[in-house]
Every structure is written in structure tokens, then in C-alpha cells.
Amino acid sequence: MSFNERYGAWAKRSGELFAEASTVIPGGAGSSARTVKFGWKPYPPFMASGTGSRIRDVDGHEYVDYLLGLGPMILGHRHPTVTAAVADAIQVYGTCFGLPYELEIEAARKVIDAVPGIDLIRFTNSGSEAVGSAVRIARAYTGRRLIIRFEGHYHGWQDTVYWSNHVDPAVAGPASRPRPVPSGPGVPAELEGTMLVLTWNDPESFAAVMAERGDEVAAVITEPAVFNTGCILPEPGYLELLRELTKLHGALLPRRRIPGRRGWRQRGGHVDHRGRPVLAFRHLQRQRGGLRRRLGDDGSARRAWLVPAAAGSRPAADGWLA
Ligand SMILES: Cc1ncc(COP(=O)(O)O)c(C=O)c1O
């Protein structure tokens, strides 16, 4: 029996929902990253509910949600205190105003108080927006245009980064210097010149490109442990190399920080994928003086990018996102 046949029997109801979803939602899923095209073959499982650390699909299978709903469910699913607070807020204030409101100041202040080194926050609704903001800020701050990203990584659907996720090997170019390939139609080909795509976990190609063009690079964006093309851990020393060479060339390395328990609670810094403290952009603090780390985050506080704060003659942080 083929995998698809076995999966189809195992996830029958999900299959029915996927067929129905595909008639009203492009690709049958709310994020491109969860579509067949991006590897969820023959279709993704559909979830029914979650409680605490577990989620359950519509076919009755239970999973431990190690991904924490991709970040926001740090207290587990349907935590009674969180559920009550959300319901209260909607009852007392309303749902959405499209204008500033006092609660968002309180939310921002809570994050700032909980995470050392953060002094300003932009909330966003999705990871794509957070990445788009991080890329824009990196370009504004450095005055450079070039972004380095890695083949197979996914950073959302914005034109600037919707490239080279699941690439047809026939058009991918050599592993030592892959060719950027748009992930779908409608992405302007002109943007190809604004990025370099590299093979991940390959220190030689990264070192070579930084030696050649490091001073043109605004930022290097990476999934620290690859989630969107299977689960691939970085080789020992690889992330450290990214850090070292971006630092050397004055490029930024936005860190996606999920507010996990250790990260938010640990005093003195965020933690990396191995639980060790990281101090993103510290080199910039030293180099340019007075820089402090900032956090860009989405509305549900599920993702965060660390970006540098304003310094000297640089435009004010508000200007970078305006
Ligand atoms: C590493 C990474 N960055 C960005 C995104 C984009 O997030 P969203 O789908 O919320 O726009 C994703 C989504 O899966 C992701 O995995």
C-alpha cells in the first residue's frame, strides 16, 4: 500500500475537509507553508481542538504540540486564565478598532518588562509581516540592499522573501551558489538582484559569499533550525559562523524569538535553539554606540524579530517602519 493510500485511510476526515477547503481557500490552507506545494503531501491534517500541551485532529489522533501553535500557545491550549482574559477583553472593550487603543500599550509594556534589552515593539498579525518589517528595517538601518537567505527556508509570502523554498532541481543552479527561484507566479523577477540564496549548513559557500559581497549585505535571514523542509538542525558552529561573519561585515542577523518559557523568563538575555543566551546585535551596540535591541512582534505575540534601535544620524525607528 502506498503512503498516500495509508495516509488517506488514517486521515479520512482531514481529506474530506481538505477537499472542501480547497474550494474556498487557495491551496486548501490558510498559509502557503501548510499547502501541498510546500510539502504537506497529500494534504495536511486538520485540527479539531487543543487542551494543554495536546492537540487533536478531526480523525481522532492526538499530538503533543511541540510547536506551541507556532509560538503563541506558551501556556498551552485553552489555558483557563488566558481564555477568560481574552473573553473579558472582548466583552469589556470590543474586538477591533483599526485605531490605537490603550490595551496595546499595556501589552507592549509587559513584553518590554519581561524581556531584557527591548525598548520598542511593533506588533504584527503574522510571521510574514514580522519578516517583512525586519527586512525593511535591516535595509533602512544599514543603507544596504542585499539579503542573504537559504534554499528550503520559508519566511512568509512577501515578495522580498517568497523565494527558493521547494525548488525544482532543474532550475535551482549549483549547490555552491543556488539561483534564486520565486516560489510562485506574481513575484517580480527584478527582486532577484536584491538577494543571494545559499545552501544552508554549508559554511564554505557562506564564507565565500561574505568574503566577496559581505559589505553589501543588509541582513542574513535563516530558520535557526529548519522547520519548513523537514526538521534539520544546524551543524555545530554553523550559526556561530553566521553570527561572526555578519558581525564582521556590519550586516544584521535578525533573530526570530518565540516567547517560550525560558526565553522570556531568563534574566539577562534571550536563548538560542540550544537554550543558551543570545545577545542579538550586540556588535552593533558596540560599533555604532548606544544601539539597543528592539523587538518586532505580531499581534498575538507569537513571533519576534530583534532589530537594532536608532542611533546617531540614522533615521528614527519609527521612520524605518513608516
Ligand atoms: C520560519 C517562518 N517564518 C515566517 C513564516 C510566515 O508566517 P505566517 O504564515 O504567519 O505569515 C513562517 C510560517 O510558517 C515560518 O515558518
Ligand as a Chemical Component Dictionary entry (heavy atoms), coordinates in Angstrom:
data_LIG
# 
_chem_comp.id                   LIG 
_chem_comp.type                 NON-POLYMER 
_chem_comp.pdbx_formal_charge   0 
_chem_comp.three_letter_code    LIG 
# 
loop_
_chem_comp_atom.comp_id 
_chem_comp_atom.atom_id 
_chem_comp_atom.alt_atom_id 
_chem_comp_atom.type_symbol 
_chem_comp_atom.charge 
_chem_comp_atom.model_Cartn_x 
_chem_comp_atom.model_Cartn_y 
_chem_comp_atom.model_Cartn_z 
_chem_comp_atom.pdbx_ordinal 
LIG C1 C1 C 0 10.154 30.442 9.799 1  
LIG C2 C2 C 0 8.889  31.105 9.332 2  
LIG N1 N1 N 0 8.918  32.421 9.052 3  
LIG C3 C3 C 0 7.807  33.047 8.602 4  
LIG C4 C4 C 0 6.623  32.369 8.439 5  
LIG C5 C5 C 0 5.407  33.109 7.925 6  
LIG O1 O1 O 0 4.432  33.160 8.893 7  
LIG P1 P1 P 0 2.873  33.381 8.533 8  
LIG O2 O2 O 0 2.411  32.131 7.875 9  
LIG O3 O3 O 0 2.261  33.619 9.891 10 
LIG O4 O4 O 0 2.787  34.592 7.657 11 
LIG C6 C6 C 0 6.547  31.011 8.729 12 
LIG C7 C7 C 0 5.286  30.260 8.557 13 
LIG O5 O5 O 0 5.249  29.065 8.657 14 
LIG C8 C8 C 0 7.705  30.352 9.194 15 
LIG O6 O6 O 0 7.698  29.050 9.484 16 
# 
loop_
_chem_comp_bond.comp_id 
_chem_comp_bond.atom_id_1 
_chem_comp_bond.atom_id_2 
_chem_comp_bond.value_order 
_chem_comp_bond.pdbx_ordinal 
LIG C1 C2 SING 1  
LIG C2 N1 SING 2  
LIG C2 C8 DOUB 3  
LIG N1 C3 DOUB 4  
LIG C3 C4 SING 5  
LIG C4 C5 SING 6  
LIG C4 C6 DOUB 7  
LIG C5 O1 SING 8  
LIG O1 P1 SING 9  
LIG P1 O2 DOUB 10 
LIG P1 O3 SING 11 
LIG P1 O4 SING 12 
LIG C6 C7 SING 13 
LIG C6 C8 SING 14 
LIG C7 O5 DOUB 15 
LIG C8 O6 SING 16 
# 
